[in-house]
Amino acid sequence: MLGTSEPNSVRIPNDKVSTLVDPQAYADGKILDTYKWLRKHNPLGLAVAEGFDHFWVVTRAVDIRYISLKNDLFHSGDTQFSFMDKGSDERIREITGGSPHLVHSLVSMDPPDHVKYRFIAQSYFMPQSVRKLEDRVREIAREFADKMLSTGGECDFLTEVALNYPLRVIMSIFGVPVEDEPIMLKLTQELFGAQDPEVSGAGKVLSAEEQAEYLSKTVEGFHAYFRNLSKDRRANPRDDLSSVIANAKVDGKPIPEHAEMGYYITVATAGHDTTSTSTAIAMSQLAGNPDQFQKVKADPSLIPQLVDEAIRWATPIKSFMRSAVEDVEVAGRHLSKGDWIMLCYGSGNRDEAVYDDPDAFRVDRTPNPHVSFGSGPHICLGMHLAKLEMRVLFEELLPRLKSVELNGTPRMIPSLFITGPKAIPIKFVAESGV
């Protein structure tokens, strides 16, 4: 890792670094001001924070894309792919026997394994396969639109729709029964909510070591469920994604259990939680911007653009970490072999060099080359499904709403990695006879 002998022009000021390492800053939006400052003054700077390994902070979209595309120069799996402190990293390595990863997943794989493992389920998520799911997804969307409208004009959109609608879709693809969905929801929230006392149930902010233990227990909960599911699918294969994973082979051999469990966890959580967040934020922004609601309601052809704008705005995954495989020059900075690098997707999605008025929510924004799904070899496997789910839901819901407004302040989960809402309280008026 880096020393502290870098020139001052490379170093990020301490007040900006303190925001980068503060989970609450990602919940209250304070991080956006820091991103803006960094893009202008130090778009690829070095952060030095007590309790953390030094890390480079990449805030411009062009540099984020460059590093994402160069999988041979910047690895995901050599160290932590999610940003965390030294204490958490050390405890995770103790738990795993030396690996920095509690979950051995696509996200933490590099060549040549990444391509081989991605191929296992890739056909399930290609556009032509996703299109075949639309009728079933629409059926589920109507069910949740009905559920929201049955509340009589006032509800928490998160709990009534956004949390459980994407969960139902991904679980139906997995072949997980409806009665087991609460188990998956609970485990997913725990996996991404360790830094939130309300989610963890600890009543306090957990220490680094406590967070690592908490996450380890959550991962084991996933393993316990998916081991049973996988055993059943090997004995009784079905036409579902669980059967594909359970019976997968790489290089002619069954994949090891830790990779199998990682596959289940990644698809189940990423296929649910990030779509849930983007869906919730879409409604939050429509409720907070009546002109945008009326614009897309009057012209439903804008719904795909609404979806992309919500995904840009939400940026559920705030960053992924990479490490340099060798000494390399990026954006005029010299990065050394082993240096840790933070790709700030939330900043890339507000980059003034890419977007006109990036802080405005516009349902007709085009083009919208957001980096929420990543780029290059690690681009999100389920992005086509996520966009289909959101498009279909709003196609079903918007014609039935006359108006919608916020009924309180939306609350967000504090987290350095993945943030989502705790509540999206809304009031709405339904169209008569629709």
N, C-alpha and C positions, 0 to 999 in steps of 0.2 A: 504494500500500500504506500501511498504518497507520504513524503515528509512535509515539513512546513517551510521549506526554503524557496518556495515559488515566489515570484515577484508580487508585490502588493496589487498590481493591476489585474492579476489573475484571481486573487482572493476575493470572495464575496463578503461584503460587510457583515459583521456579527448580527446586526438587527434583522437582516434579510435571512441569514442562516437560521436564526431562532424561529422564524416563521416556517421555513422549510421542514423543520423537524418537530413542529407542533401539530398534533392530530386535530386540535380544535380549529386551527386555521383553515383546514380543508372543509370544515363543516360550516363555518360562518362566512366564508368567502374572502377572508383576509389574504389568503394565499394569492388571489388574483392580482392584488396590488404589487406583491413581491414579484410575481411573474412578469408583470408589465415593466417594472423597474429593471429586471434582469435582461429582458429582451432589448431594452434600450441601451443599457450601460455595460452589461457583462453577460452576453447570451450563452457563453460556454465558460462558466467560471468554476473555481474550486471552493468547495464548502468545507470548513473545518468546524466541527461541533463536538463538544465534550460528550463522551459516551458512544460516539459513532466513528466508524472508519471514515477517513476523508473521502469525499466523492465529488465528481464533476457534475455540474447541473446544466442540462441541455434544454434551452427554452424556445428556440426558434424551430418552426415547422420544418424548414429545409434541412437542418442538422439532425433533427429527430428522424426524418425519413432516411437520410444518408446512413446513419448508424444502424437503423432497423434493416436496411437492405443488405448491409455488409455482415452477414451472419458468420462469415469466415474470419472476420477481424474482431468482431464483438460477440462474445458468447453470453448465453443466458444461464447456463448451468454450472459454471465454474464456481460461482458463489451465490449468495441470495439473489433471487430475481425480484423479490419484493423488498422495499426499503425497511430496514429495522436496525435497532441499536446493537452494540457489541454483546451486551448481556443476553439478549434473545438469541442471537446467532450462536453464541457459545453454548447455551443450554440446549438448543436444537441439535447441535453437533454431538453433544453428550448423549442425548436421547437416541439419535440415529446411528451412533457409532462412527461419526466422522462426516457424514453427509450434511450439507447445508439445507437440505430439502426434507421437510416432513412428508411432502407429497411428491412422488416421482411422476411428473406429468409432462405433457407436451411442452408446457411453458418452460420447463427446466431442461429441456433436451437441446442438444446441438448436433450438427452433422457428425456422423451419418445417421444416427438413430432417429433424429427428429423427422426426417422425410419418411422413413419406414413406418414409424408409429402413426404419423398423421394420416398415412394412406389407409389405415385400418377403418376409420369411420368417415373418411373424406367424402365418399360417394353419397352418404346420407345427407350431407349438408351442401351439396352442389345445387345451383339454381334449378336445374331440371328436376331434381329429387324434391326440393323444397316446394316447388309448384304443385306437386302431387298431393301435398299435405294441406293445401289451402282450404278445401271443403271442410275438413275436420277442424282446422284452426278457426274457421269462420263459425262453425257450430259452437265451439268453446267461447269465442268472443261474444256471440249473442247471449249465451248463458250469463256471462259476467256483465254485459250491458243491462240485461234484465234485472240482475241482482242490484246493480247500482240504482237504477230507476225505481226499484221497489222500496228504496229507503225513504222516498217521499220528498226529496229535495235538499237533503243535507246528509253528508257522510264524510268519512275519511277515505278519500280515493285510494290511498295506499293499501289499507287493509281490505277494502271492499273489492278492489279490482287489481291494482298493480302488483301486489305481492303474489296473489294466487293464480292469476291468469297465465303468466308465462310459466309458472311452476306446473300447472295442469298440462300445458302443451309439451314441455320437455319430458315430463314424467310419462305422458301417453306414448311418446316416441321410445322411451326406455322400456315401456311395458310395466311400469310400477303402478300398483293399484291405487285408486283414489284415496282409500283409507290410510295409506302410508304417506300421503303428501305432507301431513303435519310434521312427520319425522324429518323429512328432507328440508322443509322450511326452517325448522328449529336448528338443524345442524348447519345449514347454509348461513343463517344469521349469526350463529356463534363463530363460524370460521372467519367471517369478515368483520365481526364486531368486538373483538377482544379488547380494543382500546376504549370501548364505551361501557361505563359501569352499569348502565341500564340494560344493555344487551348481555353482558357477562353475568349479571346478577350478583356481582361481588360487593356492590355498594361503594366501591372506591375504584380509583385508577390502579390497575394491576401493575406490579413491578415487571421489569423485563423478564425475569425468570418465571414469574407467575403467568405472564402471557404465553410463554413458550409451553409451559405445562398445560395451560388451558387449551391451547391449540392442539397439542398432542392428544389430549383426551377427546377433543372434537373429531380429529382425524380418525382415531380408533373407533368412534361411533359410526362414522361412515363405513369403515372397513367391516365392522360387525354386520351392518345391513347388507352391504354389497357382496360380502363373501357368501351369504345365504342365497342372494339373488343369482350370483354367478354359478354356484353349484347347481341350482335348479335349471339354469339355461344350458349348462353342459349336458345335463341329463335329459332335458326336454326343450330343445331349441325351438324358438318361435320366430315370427317375422317381426323382430324388434331390435333396437340398438343394443340392448343388454346381451342378446344372443350373439351379436356380431363381436362384441368385446370379449365375452366369455370364451368364445371359440377361436379367437384371433391367433394368428401365427406370424412371426417375424423370422426371416431367414429359415423358414421351414420348421420352426420350433414354437410351441406354445409360449406366449409372453409370460415373464415371471410375475408372481402375484403382486409385488409392489408396483410394477408398471400397470398391471390390470386395475388395481385399486385406484391408482392415480388417474387413469383414464376415466373411470366412473366418476370420481370426485370432480375432475375438471369439467366434464361435460354437464354434469348435474348442477354444479354451482354457477359456472360461467354462463351456462345456457339459461339460467333462471335469474340470478341476482342482478346482473348488469342490464338485462332487458327490463326487469322490474323497475330499476332506478330510472332508466330512460323514459319508460312509459309514464311513471309518476311525475317526472319533471316536465314532460310534454303537457300534461293536464295542468300542472302548477303554473306554467307559463301562459297557457291559454286562459286560465282563470285570472291571472294577473295582468293580462294584456287583452282587454275586450276587443280592440281593433283587430288584433291578430286572430282571435276566435271568429269574429264575423267574417274576416277575409277568407279563411279556409272553409268555413261553413257555407259561404256563398259560392265557393269554387272548390268542390271536393277533389279536383285534379291536383290540388296543391298538397294533398295528404302525404304523398311520398316525400315532398320537400319538408313538410312539417316533421316527419319522422327523422330525417337526417339532421335537421336543425336541433331537435330535442336531444339526439345522440351527441351532437357537438356540444351543446350547452351543458348536458349532464356530465359528460366525460366520466363515466363510473369508475374506471380504472385510472387513477391519477398519475401513476408512473409505473414503469418497469425498469429494472436495473440491468445493466450489461457490464461486462468486464473486458478490457482490451486484451487480445490474444498476443499482441506484440506492440512495440513502440509504433505510434501512428500519429499523424498530423490531422486535426479536424478543426476547421474554422479558425485557422491560425494558432491553435493551441497544440502543444506537444503533450500527448498522452503516453504514458509508459505502460509497458506490459504489466497486467494485473490491476491497473487502475479501475476503480468502481465508478460507474456512470449512471446518472439518473436521467431517464427520458421523460420529460414533463409533458404529458399529453394535454393536460389542462391548459398549459401555456401555448402549445402549438395550435390549439383550437381557438385561441384568442389573438393569434399573431396578426398584427396590423399589416404586415407585408403580404398576407394571404387574403384577409377579409376586410371588406369595407364596413366600418362601424361594428367591430367584432363583439362589442358588449351589448348589442341590440339583439333581441330575439325576433327573427323574421321567418314567417312560415313560407315565404316565397324566395328565400335565399338560394341563389344559384350562380355559379357553381358552389359546391360545399365540400371541398376536399378534406374533411376533418380526419384527424388521426386517432379517433377513439377506438378503432378496430386494429390499430397498429399498421405496420407495413411490412412488406417482404415475406420471408419464409414463415414468420410467426403471426401473420395476419389472422384475425379471429376466424376460427373454423366455422362458427355458427352465425356469422354476420348476415347471411341471406335469410336465415330463419328468423333472426331477431327483427329484421326490417319487415318481413312478411307479417309477423305477429302484430307489430305496432300498426302497420298500415291497415290490416283487417279490423283490428279493434276500433280504430277511429273511423273507419268506413261504416262500421255498425253503430257507433255511439253518437257521432256528431249530428247526423240527421235527426236524432231523437232529442237533441238538446236545443232549447231556445236561447238560453244564456247560462253562463257559469261564472262564478266569482269565488275568490278565496274567502274562507270563513275562519280565519285565524292565520297565524304565521307558520309556514312549513318549517319542520325541524329536521336537521341532518345528523347523521351518525359521524362522530369524529373518528378519523382513521387516516393513517399515512398512505394506505394502499388503495382500498376500495371504499368509497363513501356512497351512501344512499340515504334517502329520507326516512325519518321516523314517523312522520305524519304529513299528509296533504289534506287539510280540512277544506272542504268546498261546500258552496250552496249552488243549486242549479234549478232552472225551470225547464220542465220537459215540454216538448212540442205536443200539442193536443192531437190525439188521434194517430200518433206515430208509434 
